Amino acid sequence: MKGIMMTGFFQNFSDAFYKAVIKDQRYLAYLDGLKITILISIFAILIGIAIGLLVAVVKVSAVQRKELWIFNKICNIYITIIRGTPVMVQLLIIYNLIFTSRDTNALLVGAVCFGINSGAYVAEIIRAGIESIDKGQMEAGRSLGLNYLQTMKEIIIPQAIKNILPALGNEFIVLIKETSVAGVIAVTDLTKAAQYIGSATYDILPPLYVAAVCYLVIVLGLTKLLNLFERRMAQGDHN
């Protein structure tokens, strides 16, 4: 009896897998969705790093340069709004309010939105990294004849980036998972592709299982690379 039940389970599993992945070459839809997910994530993290670096430098510089108070205020408002509202709401607002043209590339909107969202978190990561550098480094740079911005560019930021690379890697991993809501603006990412396949097969769970496994493999792979990179950095510091 138990053997019959196990046989029936594996038969149902194989049928569901065939319908969700193999039939009509549906695996191609997952691959296309995965490509969109990766593209959005890469462009978003690049945008996020650019925004985050600018915001972090302004916030750190405003401590010593009081004339930057208005820019510091703007940065604080930006961080508060982005970190205090759901990313899906931000995505819908940006899509419907800013990119109102019908010809707007939804992938571009997704990358910009997730980049703006990531920038708020990256800014705090970079700010913490800059503040972790000994203040004597700034004084050493100024004693060499470098001005404030040159010292930040040549001495402080390179050291800070080295310290925060693991945290930036974790932010990239989080960002990949957050892109799963991109389907609300008609971006056919991995999750949306799974939903389309579920609609075609009238069985939503198997495609979602496939999508979940894809996300898990990506996250585990990136985590492994991140841990390897951290060990290499630690060995370099010891040497």
N, C-alpha and C positions, 0 to 999 in steps of 0.2 A: 504493500500500500504506500509506504513511504517512498519507495523507488518510483512508483507511478506519479506521485505528487512532484518529485524532483524532476522527472522527465517532462511533466507538463509545464513546470516553471521554466525550465531551460528552453522549451519549445516556444512558450509565450515571449520569453526574453529575446530569443533569436528572431522571431517574427517582428517584434516591436523595433529591434535594432535594424532589421532589413528595411522596414518601412521608413524609419526615421533617418537612415544614413545612406543605404545602398540604392534603394529603388529610385528610378529616374535621376540617378546621379546627384542625389540631394547633398552628398558630402561636399559638392562644389559650392553650395550655398553657404555652408559653414565656413569654408575656406575664404570665400569672398567677404563674409561678415567678419571673420577674424582679421583679414587684411585691413578692413575699415577701422576696426577697434584699435589695431596697432598704429595705424596712421594717425588717428585722432590723438592717441596717447602720446606719440612722439612729438607731434607739433604742439600739443597742449603743454607738455613739460618744458619745451623750448621757450614758448611764450611765458609760461609761469616763471622760469628762471630769469628771463629778461625783466619781467615786471618785479619779481621778488628782489632781485639785486638792486634795482633802482629804488624801490621802497625802503629796503633795509639800509642803504647808504644814506638816504634822506633822514631816516629816523635816528640813525647813529650820529650823523653830522649835526642834526638839530640840537643835540645836547650841548655842543660847544659853540655852534653858530646860530645865535638867536634869531638872525634874520630869516632863517628857514622855517620859522614857526608855522607859517601858513601852509607850507608844503607838508610839514609834519602833521598838521591837523587834517589835511586832506587824506594823507596816508592812513591815519588812525581811523577815519571814517570809512575808508575803503575796506580796511581789514575787518572792522566791526561788522559792516554790512555783509561782506562775503562769508565770514565765518559764522555769522548769526542767522543765515537763511539757507534753506535746502538747495542743493545744487540743481535739482529738477526745476524748482521755481525760477532760479536764475536762468536756466536754459530756456524756459518758455518765455520769460520776459525779454531776453536778448533776441530770441528768434522773432517774436511778434512785435516788439517795439523798435528795435534798432534795424534789423534786417527785414524790412517789410516788402522788398521786391520779390515777385514770384520766381525770378530767375536766380535767386540767391542759392548758392551751393550749401546744402545742409551740412555737409561734412566740414566746410569752412566755419560755419556757425558753431558747430560742436567743438571744433578745435579751439576757436577763440573763447567760447564760454568756459570750457574746462581749463583753458590757460589762465583766464582771469581768476577763476576759482582757485586754481593751484597757486597762483602768484601770491595770494594772501598768506597761505601756509608756508610757502617757500621764503617769503619775506621774513617771517618770524624765525625760521630755521637759520637763514643767513645772518640775521641780526644777532642771534644768540652766538653764532660762530665768530662774528667780528668781535663781540664783547668778550669772548673767551680768550682772545689774544692779549698777551701782556701789554699794558700801556707803555711800557718801555720801548716797544717796537715802534710805536708812533713817534716817540721822542728821538729814537735813533734815526728814523727816516728824516725828521726835520733837521737834525744835526748834520745830516749829509747834504743839506741844501734843497731837499725835496719839499714842495708845497703839500698842503693837506691832501688834495686829490691824487697827486703823484704817489704819496706815501700809501694811501689806501689802495691804489691800483697796483703798485709794484711790491708792496711788502705785506700789508694787512690782509687784503682779500685773498691772495694766493694761499696764505696759511689758513685762513678761515675755511676756504673751499675744501682743503684737504681734510679738515676736521669734521666737516658736515656732509661729506659725500655719502656715508652710510644713511644718514637721515634723508638726504635727497633721493637715494635709492628706494627707501621705504615710501616716500611720497609718490614716486613713480608707480610703485606697486599698487598703492591705494587708488591712484588716478586710473589705472587700467580697470579696476573693479567699478569705479564710479561711472565709467563710460557706458556701463550697461543700461543707463537710462536715456542714452542718446536717441533711442527709438521713438521718443515722444515727439521729436521734430522730423520724423520720417527718414532718419538715418538707418540704413540697413546694416547695423552692426551685428556682432555675434548673437546677442540676445534677441534682437528683432528677427534675424534669420531663423532662429529656433522657433519663434512664435509663428512665423509664416509657415514653416514646415508642420508645426503642430496643427495649424488650421487646415492644411492640405490632407493630413492623415487622420484628423478628428481625434487625435490623442496627443495632448500637449506635453505630458510628462517625459516621454523618451527624448524628444528634442531638447528639452530643458536639461535633462541629465547630461546629454552630450555637450551642451554649452557649458554646463558647470564643470565638467571634466576638462574642457579646453581652458577655462579660466584657471582651474587648479594647477594644470600642467605649466601654464605660463608663470603663475605666481611662484610655484615651487622652483622652477628653473631660474627665475630672477633672484629669488631668495638664496639659492645655492651660489649663483654668481656673486651676489652681494657679500655673502659670508666669505667666499674665496678672496674677494678683493680686500675685505677688511683684514684677513690674515696676512695678505701680501703687504698691506700698509703697515701692520704691526711689526712684521719682520724687517721692513725697511727702516722703521724708527729705531729698532734695536741695533741694526747694523750702523 
